[in-house]
């Protein structure tokens, strides 16, 4: 692999694997609000927010960090306006205080915040915020990525405008063209000192899991339930993998005020691409180099799939991230490229179709299902067993299978997405 391509891939991973506090959809809305308020230059009197359906879906039922258990978009918007700093990106709410939460509640009670569905857009990740005060208005728009600003203006002064198609194309021109083979080759050959940064994902996500397990009260406490099972059924590396992964998800979905390392704009994807690999490596005595390369393989596989699927879809992101962790675990088991491709094929054959019905505490259940399947798929792959091209959506070429998975998630399940949102917003 050429040095230029290696540098492009490293830059891609560093863009997509970043710390985040709280669920990334409401946090991205808070980020957009913060930037609009910064452009306004004063505390807003009125805030209007327009969102794509997928952002709305993923922000309705999740806890907001530092709020003592408050759920949903209004408090995220209020805190973005009051204490948010756009320079913090997906950690925009890290300076939340009890005083800020109380001020946010007053802003909500004053009916200063209006949130609506944005009509007439095709993108699944779209956030538009208008802040007004003293006869002035500032507007900010995020689109395509959770931190990707495409428009900022104050009154008639345009501060940023990247809404044209030509500009959007330029933004992705430096991204490497990936295949699973290129992902594997990079993971196993890249200079170790240039990819060691991925170990920060281990530190952040393992710390989040351990804090969640110590607290025992986040979300549905699935991680703690699985951890207790180890005491009754004997020590199990399988249960430890599941408990750590689900515990980190428990905390994140409940709005725990500490960061996790995300992947492709999703904390749960970052957790699922990291912790199964980390705990498997610990349980089986892998070296630091083996773990580093397995984590790169896991995270880059998830990034590769998301490049084709898009950031948000009706397909649960745990399918993507768990496919990455299955590849990483297969590598730690001693698997070569052929066996790693088998693991990916087995994952796609099994989990495709798992719906995303918004970010919420129950996501820990889906994450655990994905991780369980990741281990099963890896074990089958190591036995040279894989789902074949005569079965369902699987092709002989693993990259074509990945395209089929992405096509189902980004196109085929659009009606499912609409119906899910209708069900979520129509509850009595």
C-alpha positions as CSV (number, residue, x, y, z in Angstrom):
1,X,0.0,0.0,0.0
2,X,1.4,3.4,-1.0
3,X,2.3,5.9,1.7
4,X,-0.2,8.5,0.4
5,X,-3.0,6.0,0.7
6,X,-1.9,5.1,4.2
7,X,-2.0,8.7,5.2
8,X,-5.4,9.2,3.7
9,X,-6.8,6.2,5.6
10,X,-5.2,7.4,8.9
11,X,-6.8,10.8,8.3
12,X,-10.2,9.2,7.6
13,X,-10.0,7.1,10.8
14,X,-9.1,10.2,12.9
15,X,-12.1,12.1,11.4
16,X,-14.5,9.3,12.1
17,X,-13.3,8.0,15.4
18,X,-13.7,10.8,17.9
19,X,-14.9,11.3,21.5
20,X,-18.5,12.1,22.1
21,X,-20.5,12.8,25.3
22,X,-24.1,11.7,25.0
23,X,-26.1,10.4,22.1
24,X,-24.8,12.1,18.9
25,X,-28.1,13.1,17.4
26,X,-29.3,15.4,20.2
27,X,-25.7,16.5,20.8
28,X,-25.4,17.4,17.1
29,X,-28.5,19.5,17.5
30,X,-27.0,21.2,20.6
31,X,-23.8,21.8,18.6
32,X,-25.7,23.5,15.8
33,X,-27.6,25.6,18.3
34,X,-24.3,26.6,20.0
35,X,-22.8,27.7,16.7
36,X,-25.9,29.7,15.8
37,X,-25.8,31.4,19.2
38,X,-22.1,32.2,18.7
39,X,-23.0,33.9,15.4
40,X,-25.8,35.8,17.0
41,X,-23.4,37.1,19.7
42,X,-25.9,37.1,22.6
43,X,-28.3,34.8,24.5
44,X,-31.3,34.0,22.2
45,X,-34.8,35.0,23.0
46,X,-36.3,32.5,20.6
47,X,-34.9,29.3,19.0
48,X,-36.4,27.5,16.0
49,X,-35.1,24.1,15.1
50,X,-35.9,22.0,11.9
51,X,-34.7,18.4,11.7
52,X,-34.7,15.5,9.3
53,X,-36.8,12.5,10.3
54,X,-33.9,10.4,11.3
55,X,-32.4,13.0,13.6
56,X,-35.8,13.5,15.2
57,X,-36.2,9.7,15.6
58,X,-32.8,9.3,17.3
59,X,-33.2,12.2,19.7
60,X,-36.6,11.6,21.2
61,X,-36.0,8.9,23.8
62,X,-32.4,9.3,24.9
63,X,-31.0,10.9,28.1
64,X,-29.1,14.2,27.9
65,X,-25.7,14.3,29.7
66,X,-25.5,16.3,32.9
67,X,-29.3,16.9,33.2
68,X,-30.1,14.4,36.0
69,X,-32.1,12.1,33.7
70,X,-33.9,14.6,31.4
71,X,-34.8,13.2,28.0
72,X,-35.1,14.6,24.5
73,X,-34.4,17.6,22.3
74,X,-35.7,20.7,24.2
75,X,-33.1,20.5,27.0
76,X,-30.4,19.7,24.5
77,X,-31.3,22.8,22.5
78,X,-31.5,24.9,25.6
79,X,-28.1,23.8,26.9
80,X,-26.5,24.2,23.5
81,X,-27.7,27.8,23.6
82,X,-26.7,28.5,27.2
83,X,-23.4,26.7,27.7
84,X,-22.5,25.0,24.4
85,X,-19.2,25.8,22.7
86,X,-18.9,24.7,19.1
87,X,-15.2,24.1,19.4
88,X,-15.9,21.1,21.6
89,X,-17.7,19.4,18.7
90,X,-19.5,16.2,19.9
91,X,-18.4,17.1,23.5
92,X,-20.4,20.4,23.2
93,X,-22.3,19.8,26.5
94,X,-19.3,18.8,28.6
95,X,-19.5,22.1,30.7
96,X,-23.2,21.5,31.7
97,X,-23.9,22.5,35.3
98,X,-27.0,22.2,37.6
99,X,-27.4,25.9,37.2
100,X,-27.4,25.7,33.4
101,X,-30.0,22.9,33.6
102,X,-32.3,25.1,35.7
103,X,-31.8,27.9,33.3
104,X,-32.6,25.6,30.4
105,X,-35.8,24.5,32.1
106,X,-36.8,28.1,32.3
107,X,-36.1,28.6,28.6
108,X,-38.3,25.6,27.8
109,X,-41.1,26.7,30.1
110,X,-41.1,30.2,28.5
111,X,-41.9,28.4,25.2
112,X,-38.8,29.9,23.6
113,X,-37.9,26.7,21.8
114,X,-39.8,25.4,18.7
115,X,-38.8,22.1,17.1
116,X,-40.2,20.8,13.8
117,X,-39.7,18.3,11.0
118,X,-37.9,19.8,8.0
119,X,-40.0,19.3,4.9
120,X,-38.7,18.9,1.4
121,X,-35.2,17.5,2.1
122,X,-33.7,14.3,0.9
123,X,-30.8,14.0,3.3
124,X,-31.2,11.8,6.4
125,X,-28.9,13.9,8.5
126,X,-30.1,17.5,8.5
127,X,-30.2,20.1,11.4
128,X,-31.1,23.8,10.9
129,X,-31.3,26.2,13.9
130,X,-32.3,29.9,13.9
131,X,-31.6,31.9,17.0
132,X,-33.2,35.4,17.5
133,X,-32.7,38.3,19.9
134,X,-33.0,42.0,19.8
135,X,-34.2,42.1,16.2
136,X,-31.3,40.0,14.9
137,X,-31.2,36.4,13.7
138,X,-28.4,33.9,13.2
139,X,-28.8,30.6,11.4
140,X,-26.7,27.5,11.3
141,X,-27.1,24.3,9.3
142,X,-25.4,20.9,9.8
143,X,-25.9,18.3,7.0
144,X,-24.3,15.0,5.9
145,X,-22.2,14.6,9.1
146,X,-22.9,15.2,12.8
147,X,-20.3,18.0,12.9
148,X,-20.4,19.1,9.2
149,X,-21.6,22.8,9.0
150,X,-22.7,23.8,5.6
151,X,-24.2,27.2,6.3
152,X,-23.8,29.9,9.0
153,X,-25.2,33.4,8.7
154,X,-26.1,36.5,10.9
155,X,-28.8,38.6,9.5
156,X,-27.8,39.2,5.9
157,X,-24.1,38.4,6.4
158,X,-23.2,34.9,5.2
159,X,-20.3,33.5,7.3
160,X,-20.2,30.1,5.7
161,X,-21.9,28.6,2.7
162,X,-21.1,25.0,1.5
163,X,-24.5,24.1,0.2
164,X,-23.5,23.8,-3.5
165,X,-23.0,20.3,-5.0
166,X,-19.6,21.2,-6.2
167,X,-18.4,22.1,-2.7
168,X,-19.9,19.0,-1.2
169,X,-18.0,16.9,-3.8
170,X,-14.8,18.6,-2.9
171,X,-15.2,17.7,0.7
172,X,-14.9,14.0,0.0
173,X,-12.3,14.1,-2.7
174,X,-9.5,13.1,-0.4
175,X,-11.2,10.0,1.0
176,X,-9.6,6.7,0.0
177,X,-11.5,4.1,-2.0
178,X,-11.9,1.2,0.4
179,X,-12.5,-2.5,-0.1
180,X,-12.4,-5.1,2.7
181,X,-9.1,-6.3,1.3
182,X,-7.7,-2.8,1.5
183,X,-9.0,-2.4,5.0
184,X,-7.3,-5.7,6.0
185,X,-4.0,-4.8,4.3
186,X,-3.9,-1.5,6.0
187,X,-4.7,-2.9,9.4
188,X,-1.9,-5.5,9.3
189,X,0.8,-3.5,7.6
190,X,0.5,0.1,8.7
191,X,3.4,1.3,10.9
192,X,2.4,0.6,14.5
193,X,3.4,4.0,15.8
194,X,1.1,5.7,13.2
195,X,-2.0,3.7,14.3
196,X,-1.4,3.5,18.0
197,X,-3.8,6.4,18.5
198,X,-6.7,3.9,18.2
199,X,-5.9,2.7,21.7
200,X,-7.6,5.8,23.1
201,X,-10.8,4.1,22.0
202,X,-9.9,1.3,24.4
203,X,-9.3,3.7,27.3
204,X,-12.4,5.8,26.9
205,X,-14.9,3.0,26.2
206,X,-13.5,0.6,28.8
207,X,-13.6,3.4,31.4
208,X,-17.2,4.1,30.4
209,X,-18.2,0.4,30.8
210,X,-16.5,0.2,34.2
211,X,-18.1,3.3,35.5
212,X,-21.5,2.0,34.3
213,X,-20.9,-1.4,36.0
214,X,-19.8,0.3,39.2
215,X,-23.0,2.5,39.2
216,X,-25.4,-0.2,38.2
217,X,-28.3,2.1,37.6
218,X,-28.0,3.3,34.0
219,X,-30.7,2.5,31.6
220,X,-31.9,-1.1,31.9
221,X,-28.7,-2.1,33.6
222,X,-28.2,-4.9,31.1
223,X,-24.5,-4.8,31.6
224,X,-24.9,-5.4,35.3
225,X,-27.4,-8.2,34.7
226,X,-24.9,-10.0,32.5
227,X,-22.1,-9.4,34.9
228,X,-24.1,-11.0,37.8
229,X,-24.7,-14.0,35.6
230,X,-20.9,-14.6,35.7
231,X,-21.2,-15.1,39.4
232,X,-23.9,-17.8,39.1
233,X,-22.7,-19.6,35.9
234,X,-19.0,-19.3,36.4
235,X,-16.4,-17.1,34.7
236,X,-17.1,-16.6,31.0
237,X,-15.1,-14.5,28.6
238,X,-18.3,-14.4,26.4
239,X,-20.4,-12.9,29.2
240,X,-17.6,-10.5,30.1
241,X,-17.6,-9.2,26.5
242,X,-21.3,-8.8,26.5
243,X,-21.5,-7.2,29.9
244,X,-18.8,-4.6,29.1
245,X,-20.3,-3.7,25.8
246,X,-23.8,-3.4,27.0
247,X,-22.8,-1.5,30.2
248,X,-21.1,1.3,28.1
249,X,-24.3,1.5,26.0
250,X,-26.5,1.6,29.1
251,X,-24.6,4.6,30.4
252,X,-24.5,6.4,27.1
253,X,-28.2,6.1,26.3
254,X,-29.1,7.2,29.8
255,X,-27.1,10.4,29.4
256,X,-24.0,9.6,31.5
257,X,-21.8,12.7,31.6
258,X,-18.6,11.0,30.4
259,X,-17.2,10.5,26.9
260,X,-17.1,7.4,24.7
261,X,-15.2,7.0,21.5
262,X,-17.6,7.1,18.6
263,X,-17.4,5.7,15.1
264,X,-19.0,7.4,12.0
265,X,-21.0,9.7,14.3
266,X,-22.3,7.1,16.6
267,X,-21.2,6.4,20.2
268,X,-22.9,3.0,20.2
269,X,-21.1,2.1,17.0
270,X,-17.8,3.1,18.6
271,X,-18.6,1.1,21.7
272,X,-19.5,-2.0,19.6
273,X,-16.4,-1.7,17.4
274,X,-14.1,-1.4,20.4
275,X,-15.1,-3.3,23.5
276,X,-15.7,-6.8,22.1
277,X,-12.3,-6.7,20.5
278,X,-10.6,-5.2,23.7
279,X,-12.2,-7.7,26.1
280,X,-11.5,-10.7,23.8
281,X,-7.9,-9.5,23.5
282,X,-7.6,-9.3,27.3
283,X,-9.2,-12.7,27.9
284,X,-6.9,-14.4,25.4
285,X,-3.6,-12.7,26.1
286,X,-3.2,-10.8,22.9
287,X,-0.2,-8.5,22.6
288,X,-0.6,-4.7,22.4
289,X,0.3,-4.8,18.7
290,X,-2.3,-7.4,18.0
291,X,-5.0,-5.4,19.8
292,X,-4.0,-2.2,18.0
293,X,-4.3,-3.9,14.6
294,X,-7.5,-5.6,15.5
295,X,-9.1,-2.3,16.6
296,X,-8.0,-0.6,13.4
297,X,-9.5,-3.5,11.4
298,X,-12.8,-3.3,13.4
299,X,-13.2,0.5,13.2
300,X,-12.1,0.8,9.6
301,X,-14.5,-2.0,8.5
302,X,-17.4,-0.1,10.2
303,X,-16.3,3.2,8.5
304,X,-16.1,1.4,5.1
305,X,-19.6,0.0,5.4
306,X,-21.0,3.4,6.6
307,X,-19.5,5.1,3.6
308,X,-21.9,3.1,1.4
309,X,-24.9,3.1,3.8
310,X,-24.8,6.7,5.0
311,X,-24.7,8.0,8.6
312,X,-28.3,7.4,9.4
313,X,-30.7,4.7,8.1
314,X,-33.5,2.4,9.1
315,X,-30.9,-0.3,9.7
316,X,-29.5,-0.5,13.3
317,X,-25.9,0.7,13.4
318,X,-25.0,-2.2,15.6
319,X,-25.1,-4.4,12.5
320,X,-22.3,-2.4,11.0
321,X,-20.2,-2.0,14.1
322,X,-20.6,-5.6,15.1
323,X,-19.4,-6.7,11.7
324,X,-16.3,-4.7,12.3
325,X,-15.7,-6.3,15.7
326,X,-16.3,-9.7,14.3
327,X,-13.5,-9.1,11.8
328,X,-11.3,-7.8,14.6
329,X,-12.0,-10.9,16.8
330,X,-11.4,-13.2,13.8
331,X,-8.0,-11.5,13.4
332,X,-7.2,-12.1,17.1
333,X,-8.2,-15.7,16.7
334,X,-5.4,-16.0,14.1
335,X,-7.6,-15.6,11.1
336,X,-6.3,-14.5,7.7
337,X,-8.1,-12.3,5.2
338,X,-10.2,-15.2,3.8
339,X,-11.5,-16.1,7.3
340,X,-12.1,-12.4,8.1
341,X,-14.2,-12.1,4.9
342,X,-16.1,-15.2,6.0
343,X,-16.9,-13.5,9.3
344,X,-18.3,-10.4,7.5
345,X,-20.4,-12.6,5.2
346,X,-21.8,-14.5,8.2
347,X,-22.7,-11.2,9.9
348,X,-24.5,-9.8,6.8
349,X,-26.4,-13.0,6.4
350,X,-27.6,-13.0,10.0
351,X,-28.3,-9.4,11.2
352,X,-29.4,-7.5,8.1
353,X,-32.9,-6.1,8.6
354,X,-32.6,-5.2,12.3
355,X,-34.5,-1.9,12.5
356,X,-33.4,1.3,14.1
357,X,-36.3,2.6,16.2
358,X,-34.4,5.5,17.7
359,X,-31.7,6.0,20.3
360,X,-32.9,4.8,23.7
361,X,-31.9,2.6,26.7
362,X,-33.1,-0.4,24.8
363,X,-30.3,0.0,22.3
364,X,-28.2,-2.0,24.8
365,X,-30.2,-5.1,23.9
366,X,-29.5,-4.6,20.2
367,X,-25.8,-4.0,20.8
368,X,-25.7,-7.2,22.8
369,X,-27.4,-9.1,20.0
370,X,-24.9,-7.7,17.5
371,X,-21.9,-8.7,19.7
372,X,-23.2,-12.2,20.3
373,X,-23.5,-12.6,16.6
374,X,-20.0,-11.2,16.0
375,X,-18.5,-13.9,18.2
376,X,-20.6,-16.6,16.5
377,X,-19.6,-15.4,13.1
378,X,-16.0,-15.3,14.0
379,X,-16.1,-18.9,15.4
380,X,-17.8,-20.2,12.2
381,X,-15.2,-18.3,10.1
382,X,-12.3,-19.9,11.9
383,X,-13.9,-23.3,11.0
384,X,-13.8,-22.2,7.4
385,X,-17.6,-22.0,7.4
386,X,-19.5,-19.2,5.6
387,X,-22.9,-18.4,4.2
388,X,-22.6,-18.9,0.4
389,X,-23.9,-17.0,-2.6
390,X,-26.8,-19.3,-3.2
391,X,-28.2,-18.0,0.1
392,X,-30.2,-14.8,0.2
393,X,-28.3,-11.5,-0.3
394,X,-24.8,-12.9,0.0
395,X,-22.5,-12.7,-3.0
396,X,-19.3,-14.6,-3.7
397,X,-17.5,-11.2,-3.4
398,X,-17.7,-9.9,0.2
399,X,-17.6,-6.3,-1.1
400,X,-20.8,-6.9,-3.1
401,X,-22.4,-8.4,0.0
402,X,-21.5,-5.2,1.8
403,X,-23.1,-3.2,-1.0
404,X,-26.3,-5.3,-0.7
405,X,-26.4,-4.6,3.0
406,X,-25.9,-0.9,2.5
407,X,-28.5,-0.8,-0.3
408,X,-31.1,-2.4,2.0
409,X,-30.3,0.0,4.8
410,X,-30.2,3.2,2.7
411,X,-32.9,2.4,0.1
412,X,-34.9,-0.7,0.8
413,X,-35.9,0.2,4.3
414,X,-37.0,3.8,3.7
415,X,-40.7,2.9,4.1
416,X,-39.8,1.1,7.3
417,X,-38.1,4.3,8.5
418,X,-41.2,6.3,7.8
419,X,-43.5,3.8,9.5
420,X,-41.2,3.6,12.6
421,X,-41.3,7.4,13.0
422,X,-45.0,7.4,12.6
423,X,-45.4,4.8,15.3
424,X,-43.0,6.7,17.6
425,X,-44.7,10.0,17.3
426,X,-48.3,8.6,17.3
427,X,-48.3,7.0,20.7
428,X,-51.2,7.8,22.9
